Amino acid sequence: MEIGIIALIVFVSLFAIWLIFYFIPVGLWFSALVSGVRISLLQLILMRWRKVPPSTIVSSMIESTKAGLSLDPNELEAHYLAGGNVT
C-alpha cells in the first residue's frame, strides 16, 4: 500500500513539473537572454495564454536583434494576432 502512495506522489510530482515547464518556457527564455533579447518570463507565459506561439515571437526577435533591428515583442504579438506573417 505504501508503494502505491509513493508511486502516486511521484506521478503527480512529474506531472506538476511538466505542467510548470509547459507554461513557463524557461529554455526559450534562456536562449533569448543569451542572444541579447530582453523578454520576461511573464511575457512568455502570457503569450501562451493568448494562444500566441512564444517560439515564433522569440525567434523573430532574435533574428531582428542579430540584424541590428529593435522590435517590440508586444507589437510582434499584435501583428501575429492580427493574422500577419511574423517570420
PyMOL Python script that loads the backbone (N, CA, C, O; Angstrom):
from pymol import cmd

cmd.read_pdbstr("""\
ATOM      1  N   MET A   1       0.814  -1.188   0.000  1.00  0.00           N
ATOM      2  CA  MET A   1       0.000   0.000   0.000  1.00  0.00           C
ATOM      3  C   MET A   1       0.860   1.256   0.000  1.00  0.00           C
ATOM      4  O   MET A   1       0.516   2.237  -0.659  1.00  0.00           O
ATOM      5  N   GLU A   2       1.958   1.243   0.717  1.00  0.00           N
ATOM      6  CA  GLU A   2       2.835   2.412   0.730  1.00  0.00           C
ATOM      7  C   GLU A   2       3.488   2.635  -0.621  1.00  0.00           C
ATOM      8  O   GLU A   2       3.743   3.777  -1.004  1.00  0.00           O
ATOM      9  N   ILE A   3       3.763   1.554  -1.353  1.00  0.00           N
ATOM     10  CA  ILE A   3       4.381   1.690  -2.673  1.00  0.00           C
ATOM     11  C   ILE A   3       3.422   2.387  -3.630  1.00  0.00           C
ATOM     12  O   ILE A   3       3.851   3.179  -4.469  1.00  0.00           O
ATOM     13  N   GLY A   4       2.141   2.102  -3.513  1.00  0.00           N
ATOM     14  CA  GLY A   4       1.141   2.756  -4.352  1.00  0.00           C
ATOM     15  C   GLY A   4       1.053   4.245  -4.077  1.00  0.00           C
ATOM     16  O   GLY A   4       0.915   5.045  -5.003  1.00  0.00           O
ATOM     17  N   ILE A   5       1.133   4.620  -2.814  1.00  0.00           N
ATOM     18  CA  ILE A   5       1.081   6.039  -2.446  1.00  0.00           C
ATOM     19  C   ILE A   5       2.327   6.752  -2.945  1.00  0.00           C
ATOM     20  O   ILE A   5       2.246   7.875  -3.442  1.00  0.00           O
ATOM     21  N   ILE A   6       3.482   6.104  -2.813  1.00  0.00           N
ATOM     22  CA  ILE A   6       4.735   6.706  -3.292  1.00  0.00           C
ATOM     23  C   ILE A   6       4.699   6.854  -4.807  1.00  0.00           C
ATOM     24  O   ILE A   6       5.126   7.878  -5.340  1.00  0.00           O
ATOM     25  N   ALA A   7       4.195   5.846  -5.499  1.00  0.00           N
ATOM     26  CA  ALA A   7       4.093   5.927  -6.958  1.00  0.00           C
ATOM     27  C   ALA A   7       3.152   7.055  -7.370  1.00  0.00           C
ATOM     28  O   ALA A   7       3.426   7.766  -8.336  1.00  0.00           O
ATOM     29  N   LEU A   8       2.056   7.222  -6.655  1.00  0.00           N
ATOM     30  CA  LEU A   8       1.117   8.303  -6.948  1.00  0.00           C
ATOM     31  C   LEU A   8       1.761   9.665  -6.724  1.00  0.00           C
ATOM     32  O   LEU A   8       1.579  10.585  -7.522  1.00  0.00           O
ATOM     33  N   ILE A   9       2.508   9.790  -5.643  1.00  0.00           N
ATOM     34  CA  ILE A   9       3.192  11.060  -5.356  1.00  0.00           C
ATOM     35  C   ILE A   9       4.221  11.364  -6.437  1.00  0.00           C
ATOM     36  O   ILE A   9       4.335  12.507  -6.879  1.00  0.00           O
ATOM     37  N   VAL A  10       4.970  10.355  -6.867  1.00  0.00           N
ATOM     38  CA  VAL A  10       5.963  10.556  -7.920  1.00  0.00           C
ATOM     39  C   VAL A  10       5.279  10.964  -9.217  1.00  0.00           C
ATOM     40  O   VAL A  10       5.740  11.878  -9.902  1.00  0.00           O
ATOM     41  N   PHE A  11       4.183  10.295  -9.558  1.00  0.00           N
ATOM     42  CA  PHE A  11       3.454  10.624 -10.789  1.00  0.00           C
ATOM     43  C   PHE A  11       2.915  12.045 -10.750  1.00  0.00           C
ATOM     44  O   PHE A  11       3.059  12.790 -11.719  1.00  0.00           O
ATOM     45  N   VAL A  12       2.300  12.424  -9.648  1.00  0.00           N
ATOM     46  CA  VAL A  12       1.755  13.776  -9.515  1.00  0.00           C
ATOM     47  C   VAL A  12       2.872  14.811  -9.566  1.00  0.00           C
ATOM     48  O   VAL A  12       2.700  15.872 -10.165  1.00  0.00           O
ATOM     49  N   SER A  13       4.010  14.521  -8.950  1.00  0.00           N
ATOM     50  CA  SER A  13       5.147  15.446  -8.974  1.00  0.00           C
ATOM     51  C   SER A  13       5.684  15.627 -10.390  1.00  0.00           C
ATOM     52  O   SER A  13       5.950  16.751 -10.815  1.00  0.00           O
ATOM     53  N   LEU A  14       5.844  14.527 -11.121  1.00  0.00           N
ATOM     54  CA  LEU A  14       6.326  14.629 -12.503  1.00  0.00           C
ATOM     55  C   LEU A  14       5.346  15.382 -13.381  1.00  0.00           C
ATOM     56  O   LEU A  14       5.750  16.168 -14.238  1.00  0.00           O
ATOM     57  N   PHE A  15       4.065  15.147 -13.172  1.00  0.00           N
ATOM     58  CA  PHE A  15       3.053  15.869 -13.946  1.00  0.00           C
ATOM     59  C   PHE A  15       3.091  17.356 -13.630  1.00  0.00           C
ATOM     60  O   PHE A  15       2.961  18.182 -14.534  1.00  0.00           O
ATOM     61  N   ALA A  16       3.266  17.709 -12.362  1.00  0.00           N
ATOM     62  CA  ALA A  16       3.339  19.119 -11.968  1.00  0.00           C
ATOM     63  C   ALA A  16       4.567  19.794 -12.577  1.00  0.00           C
ATOM     64  O   ALA A  16       4.490  20.936 -13.029  1.00  0.00           O
ATOM     65  N   ILE A  17       5.693  19.091 -12.589  1.00  0.00           N
ATOM     66  CA  ILE A  17       6.907  19.656 -13.200  1.00  0.00           C
ATOM     67  C   ILE A  17       6.701  19.853 -14.696  1.00  0.00           C
ATOM     68  O   ILE A  17       7.089  20.884 -15.246  1.00  0.00           O
ATOM     69  N   TRP A  18       6.091  18.866 -15.361  1.00  0.00           N
ATOM     70  CA  TRP A  18       5.814  19.002 -16.795  1.00  0.00           C
ATOM     71  C   TRP A  18       4.900  20.190 -17.050  1.00  0.00           C
ATOM     72  O   TRP A  18       5.129  20.963 -17.981  1.00  0.00           O
ATOM     73  N   LEU A  19       3.867  20.341 -16.230  1.00  0.00           N
ATOM     74  CA  LEU A  19       2.918  21.433 -16.400  1.00  0.00           C
ATOM     75  C   LEU A  19       3.600  22.788 -16.224  1.00  0.00           C
ATOM     76  O   LEU A  19       3.337  23.726 -16.978  1.00  0.00           O
ATOM     77  N   ILE A  20       4.465  22.883 -15.237  1.00  0.00           N
ATOM     78  CA  ILE A  20       5.187  24.137 -14.999  1.00  0.00           C
ATOM     79  C   ILE A  20       6.075  24.473 -16.196  1.00  0.00           C
ATOM     80  O   ILE A  20       6.082  25.615 -16.655  1.00  0.00           O
ATOM     81  N   PHE A  21       6.826  23.488 -16.708  1.00  0.00           N
ATOM     82  CA  PHE A  21       7.712  23.762 -17.834  1.00  0.00           C
ATOM     83  C   PHE A  21       6.953  23.955 -19.135  1.00  0.00           C
ATOM     84  O   PHE A  21       7.500  24.529 -20.077  1.00  0.00           O
ATOM     85  N   TYR A  22       5.709  23.496 -19.220  1.00  0.00           N
ATOM     86  CA  TYR A  22       4.897  23.768 -20.401  1.00  0.00           C
ATOM     87  C   TYR A  22       4.468  25.223 -20.422  1.00  0.00           C
ATOM     88  O   TYR A  22       4.573  25.888 -21.452  1.00  0.00           O
ATOM     89  N   PHE A  23       3.990  25.717 -19.300  1.00  0.00           N
ATOM     90  CA  PHE A  23       3.502  27.092 -19.246  1.00  0.00           C
ATOM     91  C   PHE A  23       4.621  28.110 -19.077  1.00  0.00           C
ATOM     92  O   PHE A  23       4.442  29.277 -19.427  1.00  0.00           O
ATOM     93  N   ILE A  24       5.760  27.702 -18.554  1.00  0.00           N
ATOM     94  CA  ILE A  24       6.885  28.611 -18.377  1.00  0.00           C
ATOM     95  C   ILE A  24       8.050  28.092 -19.226  1.00  0.00           C
ATOM     96  O   ILE A  24       8.826  27.253 -18.769  1.00  0.00           O
ATOM     97  N   PRO A  25       8.169  28.584 -20.444  1.00  0.00           N
ATOM     98  CA  PRO A  25       9.231  28.087 -21.331  1.00  0.00           C
ATOM     99  C   PRO A  25      10.600  28.648 -20.949  1.00  0.00           C
ATOM    100  O   PRO A  25      11.075  29.615 -21.543  1.00  0.00           O
ATOM    101  N   VAL A  26      11.216  28.035 -19.962  1.00  0.00           N
ATOM    102  CA  VAL A  26      12.491  28.508 -19.425  1.00  0.00           C
ATOM    103  C   VAL A  26      13.598  28.402 -20.469  1.00  0.00           C
ATOM    104  O   VAL A  26      14.443  29.291 -20.570  1.00  0.00           O
ATOM    105  N   GLY A  27      13.597  27.321 -21.243  1.00  0.00           N
ATOM    106  CA  GLY A  27      14.626  27.143 -22.270  1.00  0.00           C
ATOM    107  C   GLY A  27      14.566  28.237 -23.325  1.00  0.00           C
ATOM    108  O   GLY A  27      15.599  28.740 -23.767  1.00  0.00           O
ATOM    109  N   LEU A  28      13.373  28.599 -23.721  1.00  0.00           N
ATOM    110  CA  LEU A  28      13.199  29.665 -24.710  1.00  0.00           C
ATOM    111  C   LEU A  28      13.630  31.008 -24.139  1.00  0.00           C
ATOM    112  O   LEU A  28      14.263  31.810 -24.826  1.00  0.00           O
ATOM    113  N   TRP A  29      13.287  31.247 -22.885  1.00  0.00           N
ATOM    114  CA  TRP A  29      13.699  32.488 -22.229  1.00  0.00           C
ATOM    115  C   TRP A  29      15.218  32.570 -22.135  1.00  0.00           C
ATOM    116  O   TRP A  29      15.797  33.633 -22.362  1.00  0.00           O
ATOM    117  N   PHE A  30      15.870  31.449 -21.800  1.00  0.00           N
ATOM    118  CA  PHE A  30      17.322  31.442 -21.671  1.00  0.00           C
ATOM    119  C   PHE A  30      17.995  31.668 -23.019  1.00  0.00           C
ATOM    120  O   PHE A  30      18.988  32.391 -23.091  1.00  0.00           O
ATOM    121  N   SER A  31      17.481  31.069 -24.085  1.00  0.00           N
ATOM    122  CA  SER A  31      18.084  31.295 -25.403  1.00  0.00           C
ATOM    123  C   SER A  31      17.916  32.746 -25.841  1.00  0.00           C
ATOM    124  O   SER A  31      18.798  33.298 -26.498  1.00  0.00           O
ATOM    125  N   ALA A  32      16.802  33.365 -25.489  1.00  0.00           N
ATOM    126  CA  ALA A  32      16.617  34.783 -25.788  1.00  0.00           C
ATOM    127  C   ALA A  32      17.593  35.634 -24.990  1.00  0.00           C
ATOM    128  O   ALA A  32      18.170  36.584 -25.518  1.00  0.00           O
ATOM    129  N   LEU A  33      17.775  35.299 -23.740  1.00  0.00           N
ATOM    130  CA  LEU A  33      18.692  36.043 -22.881  1.00  0.00           C
ATOM    131  C   LEU A  33      20.119  35.966 -23.397  1.00  0.00           C
ATOM    132  O   LEU A  33      20.826  36.974 -23.430  1.00  0.00           O
ATOM    133  N   VAL A  34      20.545  34.774 -23.800  1.00  0.00           N
ATOM    134  CA  VAL A  34      21.899  34.582 -24.320  1.00  0.00           C
ATOM    135  C   VAL A  34      22.087  35.332 -25.639  1.00  0.00           C
ATOM    136  O   VAL A  34      23.188  35.795 -25.939  1.00  0.00           O
ATOM    137  N   SER A  35      21.027  35.452 -26.419  1.00  0.00           N
ATOM    138  CA  SER A  35      21.106  36.132 -27.713  1.00  0.00           C
ATOM    139  C   SER A  35      21.012  37.645 -27.603  1.00  0.00           C
ATOM    140  O   SER A  35      21.159  38.348 -28.602  1.00  0.00           O
ATOM    141  N   GLY A  36      20.771  38.152 -26.405  1.00  0.00           N
ATOM    142  CA  GLY A  36      20.703  39.597 -26.217  1.00  0.00           C
ATOM    143  C   GLY A  36      19.302  40.162 -26.335  1.00  0.00           C
ATOM    144  O   GLY A  36      19.134  41.379 -26.403  1.00  0.00           O
ATOM    145  N   VAL A  37      18.296  39.306 -26.359  1.00  0.00           N
ATOM    146  CA  VAL A  37      16.903  39.751 -26.434  1.00  0.00           C
ATOM    147  C   VAL A  37      16.346  39.811 -25.018  1.00  0.00           C
ATOM    148  O   VAL A  37      16.408  38.831 -24.275  1.00  0.00           O
ATOM    149  N   ARG A  38      15.810  40.951 -24.656  1.00  0.00           N
ATOM    150  CA  ARG A  38      15.247  41.119 -23.324  1.00  0.00           C
ATOM    151  C   ARG A  38      13.742  40.851 -23.376  1.00  0.00           C
ATOM    152  O   ARG A  38      12.976  41.644 -23.923  1.00  0.00           O
ATOM    153  N   ILE A  39      13.339  39.731 -22.802  1.00  0.00           N
ATOM    154  CA  ILE A  39      11.930  39.387 -22.715  1.00  0.00           C
ATOM    155  C   ILE A  39      11.736  38.669 -21.378  1.00  0.00           C
ATOM    156  O   ILE A  39      12.559  37.842 -20.985  1.00  0.00           O
ATOM    157  N   SER A  40      10.666  38.983 -20.699  1.00  0.00           N
ATOM    158  CA  SER A  40      10.467  38.401 -19.374  1.00  0.00           C
ATOM    159  C   SER A  40       9.726  37.075 -19.468  1.00  0.00           C
ATOM    160  O   SER A  40       9.040  36.789 -20.449  1.00  0.00           O
ATOM    161  N   LEU A  41       9.881  36.286 -18.432  1.00  0.00           N
ATOM    162  CA  LEU A  41       9.153  35.021 -18.358  1.00  0.00           C
ATOM    163  C   LEU A  41       7.649  35.265 -18.318  1.00  0.00           C
ATOM    164  O   LEU A  41       6.875  34.478 -18.864  1.00  0.00           O
ATOM    165  N   LEU A  42       7.237  36.341 -17.681  1.00  0.00           N
ATOM    166  CA  LEU A  42       5.811  36.664 -17.610  1.00  0.00           C
ATOM    167  C   LEU A  42       5.244  36.926 -19.008  1.00  0.00           C
ATOM    168  O   LEU A  42       4.129  36.502 -19.311  1.00  0.00           O
ATOM    169  N   GLN A  43       5.999  37.617 -19.853  1.00  0.00           N
ATOM    170  CA  GLN A  43       5.540  37.851 -21.220  1.00  0.00           C
ATOM    171  C   GLN A  43       5.375  36.537 -21.969  1.00  0.00           C
ATOM    172  O   GLN A  43       4.412  36.370 -22.718  1.00  0.00           O
ATOM    173  N   LEU A  44       6.303  35.600 -21.778  1.00  0.00           N
ATOM    174  CA  LEU A  44       6.213  34.313 -22.444  1.00  0.00           C
ATOM    175  C   LEU A  44       5.000  33.519 -21.963  1.00  0.00           C
ATOM    176  O   LEU A  44       4.332  32.859 -22.758  1.00  0.00           O
ATOM    177  N   ILE A  45       4.719  33.582 -20.667  1.00  0.00           N
ATOM    178  CA  ILE A  45       3.557  32.891 -20.122  1.00  0.00           C
ATOM    179  C   ILE A  45       2.271  33.489 -20.690  1.00  0.00           C
ATOM    180  O   ILE A  45       1.361  32.763 -21.089  1.00  0.00           O
ATOM    181  N   LEU A  46       2.208  34.817 -20.721  1.00  0.00           N
ATOM    182  CA  LEU A  46       1.009  35.478 -21.232  1.00  0.00           C
ATOM    183  C   LEU A  46       0.810  35.218 -22.725  1.00  0.00           C
ATOM    184  O   LEU A  46      -0.326  35.136 -23.193  1.00  0.00           O
ATOM    185  N   MET A  47       1.900  35.089 -23.470  1.00  0.00           N
ATOM    186  CA  MET A  47       1.781  34.740 -24.890  1.00  0.00           C
ATOM    187  C   MET A  47       1.104  33.387 -25.048  1.00  0.00           C
ATOM    188  O   MET A  47       0.226  33.209 -25.893  1.00  0.00           O
ATOM    189  N   ARG A  48       1.523  32.446 -24.230  1.00  0.00           N
ATOM    190  CA  ARG A  48       0.938  31.101 -24.306  1.00  0.00           C
ATOM    191  C   ARG A  48      -0.552  31.131 -23.965  1.00  0.00           C
ATOM    192  O   ARG A  48      -1.345  30.435 -24.599  1.00  0.00           O
ATOM    193  N   TRP A  49      -0.935  31.931 -22.974  1.00  0.00           N
ATOM    194  CA  TRP A  49      -2.346  32.030 -22.602  1.00  0.00           C
ATOM    195  C   TRP A  49      -3.171  32.715 -23.684  1.00  0.00           C
ATOM    196  O   TRP A  49      -4.362  32.440 -23.828  1.00  0.00           O
ATOM    197  N   ARG A  50      -2.533  33.614 -24.451  1.00  0.00           N
ATOM    198  CA  ARG A  50      -3.240  34.299 -25.534  1.00  0.00           C
ATOM    199  C   ARG A  50      -3.179  33.537 -26.847  1.00  0.00           C
ATOM    200  O   ARG A  50      -3.590  34.052 -27.887  1.00  0.00           O
ATOM    201  N   LYS A  51      -2.667  32.312 -26.806  1.00  0.00           N
ATOM    202  CA  LYS A  51      -2.572  31.421 -27.966  1.00  0.00           C
ATOM    203  C   LYS A  51      -1.621  31.963 -29.036  1.00  0.00           C
ATOM    204  O   LYS A  51      -1.853  31.787 -30.232  1.00  0.00           O
ATOM    205  N   VAL A  52      -0.565  32.614 -28.596  1.00  0.00           N
ATOM    206  CA  VAL A  52       0.498  33.078 -29.481  1.00  0.00           C
ATOM    207  C   VAL A  52       1.705  32.186 -29.227  1.00  0.00           C
ATOM    208  O   VAL A  52       2.136  32.056 -28.081  1.00  0.00           O
ATOM    209  N   PRO A  53       2.264  31.565 -30.274  1.00  0.00           N
ATOM    210  CA  PRO A  53       3.432  30.707 -30.039  1.00  0.00           C
ATOM    211  C   PRO A  53       4.654  31.538 -29.652  1.00  0.00           C
ATOM    212  O   PRO A  53       5.166  32.300 -30.473  1.00  0.00           O
ATOM    213  N   PRO A  54       5.128  31.401 -28.411  1.00  0.00           N
ATOM    214  CA  PRO A  54       6.269  32.203 -27.974  1.00  0.00           C
ATOM    215  C   PRO A  54       7.530  31.925 -28.784  1.00  0.00           C
ATOM    216  O   PRO A  54       8.365  32.815 -28.944  1.00  0.00           O
ATOM    217  N   SER A  55       7.682  30.714 -29.293  1.00  0.00           N
ATOM    218  CA  SER A  55       8.883  30.394 -30.062  1.00  0.00           C
ATOM    219  C   SER A  55       8.946  31.213 -31.343  1.00  0.00           C
ATOM    220  O   SER A  55      10.030  31.613 -31.767  1.00  0.00           O
ATOM    221  N   THR A  56       7.805  31.466 -31.961  1.00  0.00           N
ATOM    222  CA  THR A  56       7.777  32.283 -33.180  1.00  0.00           C
ATOM    223  C   THR A  56       8.196  33.717 -32.882  1.00  0.00           C
ATOM    224  O   THR A  56       8.997  34.303 -33.611  1.00  0.00           O
ATOM    225  N   ILE A  57       7.653  34.273 -31.816  1.00  0.00           N
ATOM    226  CA  ILE A  57       7.968  35.661 -31.452  1.00  0.00           C
ATOM    227  C   ILE A  57       9.435  35.781 -31.040  1.00  0.00           C
ATOM    228  O   ILE A  57      10.131  36.699 -31.476  1.00  0.00           O
ATOM    229  N   VAL A  58       9.901  34.860 -30.205  1.00  0.00           N
ATOM    230  CA  VAL A  58      11.284  34.948 -29.711  1.00  0.00           C
ATOM    231  C   VAL A  58      12.279  34.724 -30.840  1.00  0.00           C
ATOM    232  O   VAL A  58      13.285  35.429 -30.916  1.00  0.00           O
ATOM    233  N   SER A  59      12.024  33.763 -31.715  1.00  0.00           N
ATOM    234  CA  SER A  59      12.969  33.539 -32.818  1.00  0.00           C
ATOM    235  C   SER A  59      12.999  34.739 -33.765  1.00  0.00           C
ATOM    236  O   SER A  59      14.058  35.092 -34.282  1.00  0.00           O
ATOM    237  N   SER A  60      11.853  35.362 -33.992  1.00  0.00           N
ATOM    238  CA  SER A  60      11.837  36.575 -34.827  1.00  0.00           C
ATOM    239  C   SER A  60      12.577  37.720 -34.148  1.00  0.00           C
ATOM    240  O   SER A  60      13.261  38.501 -34.809  1.00  0.00           O
ATOM    241  N   MET A  61      12.440  37.819 -32.836  1.00  0.00           N
ATOM    242  CA  MET A  61      13.162  38.871 -32.112  1.00  0.00           C
ATOM    243  C   MET A  61      14.663  38.618 -32.126  1.00  0.00           C
ATOM    244  O   MET A  61      15.446  39.561 -32.235  1.00  0.00           O
ATOM    245  N   ILE A  62      15.073  37.357 -32.017  1.00  0.00           N
ATOM    246  CA  ILE A  62      16.497  37.032 -32.068  1.00  0.00           C
ATOM    247  C   ILE A  62      17.058  37.370 -33.444  1.00  0.00           C
ATOM    248  O   ILE A  62      18.132  37.962 -33.547  1.00  0.00           O
ATOM    249  N   GLU A  63      16.338  37.000 -34.502  1.00  0.00           N
ATOM    250  CA  GLU A  63      16.795  37.312 -35.864  1.00  0.00           C
ATOM    251  C   GLU A  63      16.898  38.808 -36.086  1.00  0.00           C
ATOM    252  O   GLU A  63      17.862  39.282 -36.686  1.00  0.00           O
ATOM    253  N   SER A  64      15.905  39.563 -35.603  1.00  0.00           N
ATOM    254  CA  SER A  64      15.942  41.013 -35.805  1.00  0.00           C
ATOM    255  C   SER A  64      17.058  41.657 -34.984  1.00  0.00           C
ATOM    256  O   SER A  64      17.682  42.613 -35.443  1.00  0.00           O
ATOM    257  N   THR A  65      17.315  41.157 -33.798  1.00  0.00           N
ATOM    258  CA  THR A  65      18.404  41.694 -32.971  1.00  0.00           C
ATOM    259  C   THR A  65      19.749  41.439 -33.640  1.00  0.00           C
ATOM    260  O   THR A  65      20.615  42.313 -33.659  1.00  0.00           O
ATOM    261  N   LYS A  66      19.918  40.244 -34.185  1.00  0.00           N
ATOM    262  CA  LYS A  66      21.171  39.930 -34.881  1.00  0.00           C
ATOM    263  C   LYS A  66      21.334  40.761 -36.152  1.00  0.00           C
ATOM    264  O   LYS A  66      22.454  41.010 -36.598  1.00  0.00           O
ATOM    265  N   ALA A  67      20.202  41.190 -36.737  1.00  0.00           N
ATOM    266  CA  ALA A  67      20.265  42.032 -37.932  1.00  0.00           C
ATOM    267  C   ALA A  67      20.408  43.512 -37.592  1.00  0.00           C
ATOM    268  O   ALA A  67      20.549  44.344 -38.489  1.00  0.00           O
ATOM    269  N   GLY A  68      20.374  43.845 -36.303  1.00  0.00           N
ATOM    270  CA  GLY A  68      20.562  45.228 -35.892  1.00  0.00           C
ATOM    271  C   GLY A  68      19.265  46.006 -35.742  1.00  0.00           C
ATOM    272  O   GLY A  68      19.293  47.228 -35.597  1.00  0.00           O
ATOM    273  N   LEU A  69      18.134  45.321 -35.773  1.00  0.00           N
ATOM    274  CA  LEU A  69      16.840  45.982 -35.616  1.00  0.00           C
ATOM    275  C   LEU A  69      16.357  45.836 -34.178  1.00  0.00           C
ATOM    276  O   LEU A  69      16.707  44.879 -33.488  1.00  0.00           O
ATOM    277  N   SER A  70      15.563  46.779 -33.745  1.00  0.00           N
ATOM    278  CA  SER A  70      15.000  46.718 -32.410  1.00  0.00           C
ATOM    279  C   SER A  70      13.485  46.626 -32.530  1.00  0.00           C
ATOM    280  O   SER A  70      12.827  47.593 -32.916  1.00  0.00           O
ATOM    281  N   LEU A  71      12.935  45.464 -32.200  1.00  0.00           N
ATOM    282  CA  LEU A  71      11.493  45.254 -32.291  1.00  0.00           C
ATOM    283  C   LEU A  71      10.901  45.053 -30.908  1.00  0.00           C
ATOM    284  O   LEU A  71      11.552  44.538 -29.999  1.00  0.00           O
ATOM    285  N   ASP A  72       9.660  45.470 -30.773  1.00  0.00           N
ATOM    286  CA  ASP A  72       8.938  45.326 -29.516  1.00  0.00           C
ATOM    287  C   ASP A  72       8.153  44.014 -29.543  1.00  0.00           C
ATOM    288  O   ASP A  72       7.413  43.764 -30.495  1.00  0.00           O
ATOM    289  N   PRO A  73       8.301  43.172 -28.516  1.00  0.00           N
ATOM    290  CA  PRO A  73       7.566  41.896 -28.531  1.00  0.00           C
ATOM    291  C   PRO A  73       6.054  42.078 -28.530  1.00  0.00           C
ATOM    292  O   PRO A  73       5.335  41.245 -29.082  1.00  0.00           O
ATOM    293  N   ASN A  74       5.559  43.153 -27.920  1.00  0.00           N
ATOM    294  CA  ASN A  74       4.116  43.407 -27.921  1.00  0.00           C
ATOM    295  C   ASN A  74       3.603  43.710 -29.325  1.00  0.00           C
ATOM    296  O   ASN A  74       2.506  43.293 -29.695  1.00  0.00           O
ATOM    297  N   GLU A  75       4.394  44.431 -30.095  1.00  0.00           N
ATOM    298  CA  GLU A  75       3.998  44.728 -31.470  1.00  0.00           C
ATOM    299  C   GLU A  75       4.027  43.484 -32.342  1.00  0.00           C
ATOM    300  O   GLU A  75       3.155  43.298 -33.190  1.00  0.00           O
ATOM    301  N   LEU A  76       5.026  42.630 -32.139  1.00  0.00           N
ATOM    302  CA  LEU A  76       5.073  41.375 -32.888  1.00  0.00           C
ATOM    303  C   LEU A  76       3.891  40.480 -32.528  1.00  0.00           C
ATOM    304  O   LEU A  76       3.302  39.834 -33.394  1.00  0.00           O
ATOM    305  N   GLU A  77       3.562  40.451 -31.267  1.00  0.00           N
ATOM    306  CA  GLU A  77       2.427  39.645 -30.827  1.00  0.00           C
ATOM    307  C   GLU A  77       1.118  40.178 -31.411  1.00  0.00           C
ATOM    308  O   GLU A  77       0.277  39.396 -31.856  1.00  0.00           O
ATOM    309  N   ALA A  78       0.942  41.485 -31.414  1.00  0.00           N
ATOM    310  CA  ALA A  78      -0.253  42.082 -32.005  1.00  0.00           C
ATOM    311  C   ALA A  78      -0.324  41.789 -33.509  1.00  0.00           C
ATOM    312  O   ALA A  78      -1.399  41.530 -34.052  1.00  0.00           O
ATOM    313  N   HIS A  79       0.826  41.832 -34.164  1.00  0.00           N
ATOM    314  CA  HIS A  79       0.869  41.533 -35.599  1.00  0.00           C
ATOM    315  C   HIS A  79       0.466  40.094 -35.842  1.00  0.00           C
ATOM    316  O   HIS A  79      -0.266  39.809 -36.789  1.00  0.00           O
ATOM    317  N   TYR A  80       0.937  39.172 -34.993  1.00  0.00           N
ATOM    318  CA  TYR A  80       0.564  37.767 -35.136  1.00  0.00           C
ATOM    319  C   TYR A  80      -0.940  37.570 -34.917  1.00  0.00           C
ATOM    320  O   TYR A  80      -1.594  36.854 -35.674  1.00  0.00           O
ATOM    321  N   LEU A  81      -1.480  38.213 -33.875  1.00  0.00           N
ATOM    322  CA  LEU A  81      -2.903  38.071 -33.585  1.00  0.00           C
ATOM    323  C   LEU A  81      -3.779  38.690 -34.661  1.00  0.00           C
ATOM    324  O   LEU A  81      -4.928  38.284 -34.837  1.00  0.00           O
ATOM    325  N   ALA A  82      -3.244  39.670 -35.381  1.00  0.00           N
ATOM    326  CA  ALA A  82      -3.997  40.284 -36.470  1.00  0.00           C
ATOM    327  C   ALA A  82      -3.926  39.448 -37.748  1.00  0.00           C
ATOM    328  O   ALA A  82      -4.531  39.801 -38.760  1.00  0.00           O
ATOM    329  N   GLY A  83      -3.184  38.337 -37.699  1.00  0.00           N
ATOM    330  CA  GLY A  83      -3.101  37.461 -38.855  1.00  0.00           C
ATOM    331  C   GLY A  83      -1.897  37.723 -39.745  1.00  0.00           C
ATOM    332  O   GLY A  83      -1.814  37.186 -40.850  1.00  0.00           O
ATOM    333  N   GLY A  84      -0.970  38.536 -39.278  1.00  0.00           N
ATOM    334  CA  GLY A  84       0.212  38.864 -40.067  1.00  0.00           C
ATOM    335  C   GLY A  84       1.259  37.774 -40.023  1.00  0.00           C
ATOM    336  O   GLY A  84       1.221  36.893 -39.164  1.00  0.00           O
ATOM    337  N   ASN A  85       2.188  37.839 -40.947  1.00  0.00           N
ATOM    338  CA  ASN A  85       3.292  36.888 -41.035  1.00  0.00           C
ATOM    339  C   ASN A  85       4.479  37.440 -40.242  1.00  0.00           C
ATOM    340  O   ASN A  85       5.197  38.318 -40.722  1.00  0.00           O
ATOM    341  N   VAL A  86       4.676  36.932 -39.050  1.00  0.00           N
ATOM    342  CA  VAL A  86       5.721  37.452 -38.165  1.00  0.00           C
ATOM    343  C   VAL A  86       7.097  37.070 -38.680  1.00  0.00           C
ATOM    344  O   VAL A  86       8.025  37.873 -38.596  1.00  0.00           O
ATOM    345  N   THR A  87       7.250  35.878 -39.203  1.00  0.00           N
ATOM    346  CA  THR A  87       8.565  35.437 -39.642  1.00  0.00           C
ATOM    347  C   THR A  87       8.972  36.171 -40.895  1.00  0.00           C
ATOM    348  O   THR A  87      10.059  35.936 -41.424  1.00  0.00           O
TER     349      THR A  87
END
""", "prot")
cmd.dss("prot")
cmd.show_as("cartoon", "prot")
cmd.util.cbc("prot")
cmd.orient("prot")
